[in-house]
């Protein structure tokens, strides 16, 4: 060991290197989550953090991988602080790597404010209830599963489904009705392929959305452990924009399944006792430490709304990642493979999808007075369509009653006209609601039990036809 200015001691040698982990012996005065500078024989510094500390050793997670390191030549310097990110509203329009370092060829972010990426606990008493509608321009979301400010609403998808396209459309089109308040987007991608990252950057740049977006990209060829800090770095910037600058911020995280795979990888390397499907037993609390950084706080006009995209292995919604996510968040948007195979885009499933906070962000004063009742009636009618289709599979469509055949026609129109829209089609909420009434007008008035007589008199059969 050698003295080392005011940055602490430098330790020579590592007793064990396994995966992304390095064990340094006889470490003094180190702390959990403290940053560590690791150097090998080539002298190149790599960043790490302390995962575990005891009187005998420190377990260090090397964020940039351990390739090329050998135990005898490792030098470790403990830096006395956790990972901090300089935050500034000037980071909007920029692209960063998973640790918040510039990846667009521009200069580092200039800011005297450096924040711990793990965030600060929010006093639950200071939280404000999520309210007020965010328009995505996607009818299946705005009309039936509306997103409100401060909400956590994930998107459950499967391999091969167009979640990247839906994600890009969401970023392009999301806006606050009225447009009088500042609205920005923080986008974090974990474990995505380079061509997918290029797709997002090209799409945001071509649409002009990049100017209000800060991108954090941890690519598939980056060390897996970097993904564990990417969403935290992105949320650290979002907290600054929302609670210091007063902006309304939408945070988009993709793909949280890749994040959880990295968490499992590190847990396995540490020799932890695995839980369901090999994931660590603390998966729930770890996901909660990310998801619960969304919300609104008393004393700040800003908000953080969060949409996490996650892919379900084998389309299994009971898989630990979507299962635990559903317990923490306020609903989910589910992409349906059957709809996708029938050419419906976006293939958002009508019945499994749910926004638990929709009732608090739509209706009079937010969208339109008829919105809550219209959404409820559309859900009820489409649920009956599913039952009629199941019956038709057994007895044949020609044996259905006249009323059930009307519902079959409603179901086809609902999927082709209401759910289906162009990838670059941005529907205002008024157009979505008018289209919903156009669909309901295909059914007999006597079948509509969830809307009042007053709303039926005002809208049934009177909605202007929305152009396809």
Secondary structure, 3 states (H helix, E strand, C coil): CECCCCCCCEEECCCEEECCEEEEECCCCCCCCCEEEEECCCCCEEEEEEEEECCCEEEEEECCCCCCCCHHHCEEEECCCCCEEECCHHHCCCEEECCCCECCCCCCCCCCCEEECCCCCCCHHHEECCEEEEECCCHHHHCCCCEEECCECEEEECCCCCHHHHHHHHHHHCEECCCCCCEEEEEEEEEECHHHHHHHHHHHHHHCHHHHEEEEEEECCCCHHHHHHHHHHHHHHHHHHHHHCCCEEEEEEECHHHHHHHHHHHHHHCCCCECHHHCECCHHHHHHHHHCCCEEECCCCCEEEEEEEEECHHHCCCCHHHHHHHHHCCEEEEECHHHHHCCCCCCECCCCCEECCHHHCCCCCCCCCCHHHHHHHHHHHHHHHHHHHHHHHHHCHHHCCHHHHHHHHHHHHHHHHHHCCCCCCCCCHHHHHHHHHHHHCCCCHHHCCCCCHHHHHHHCCCCCCCCC
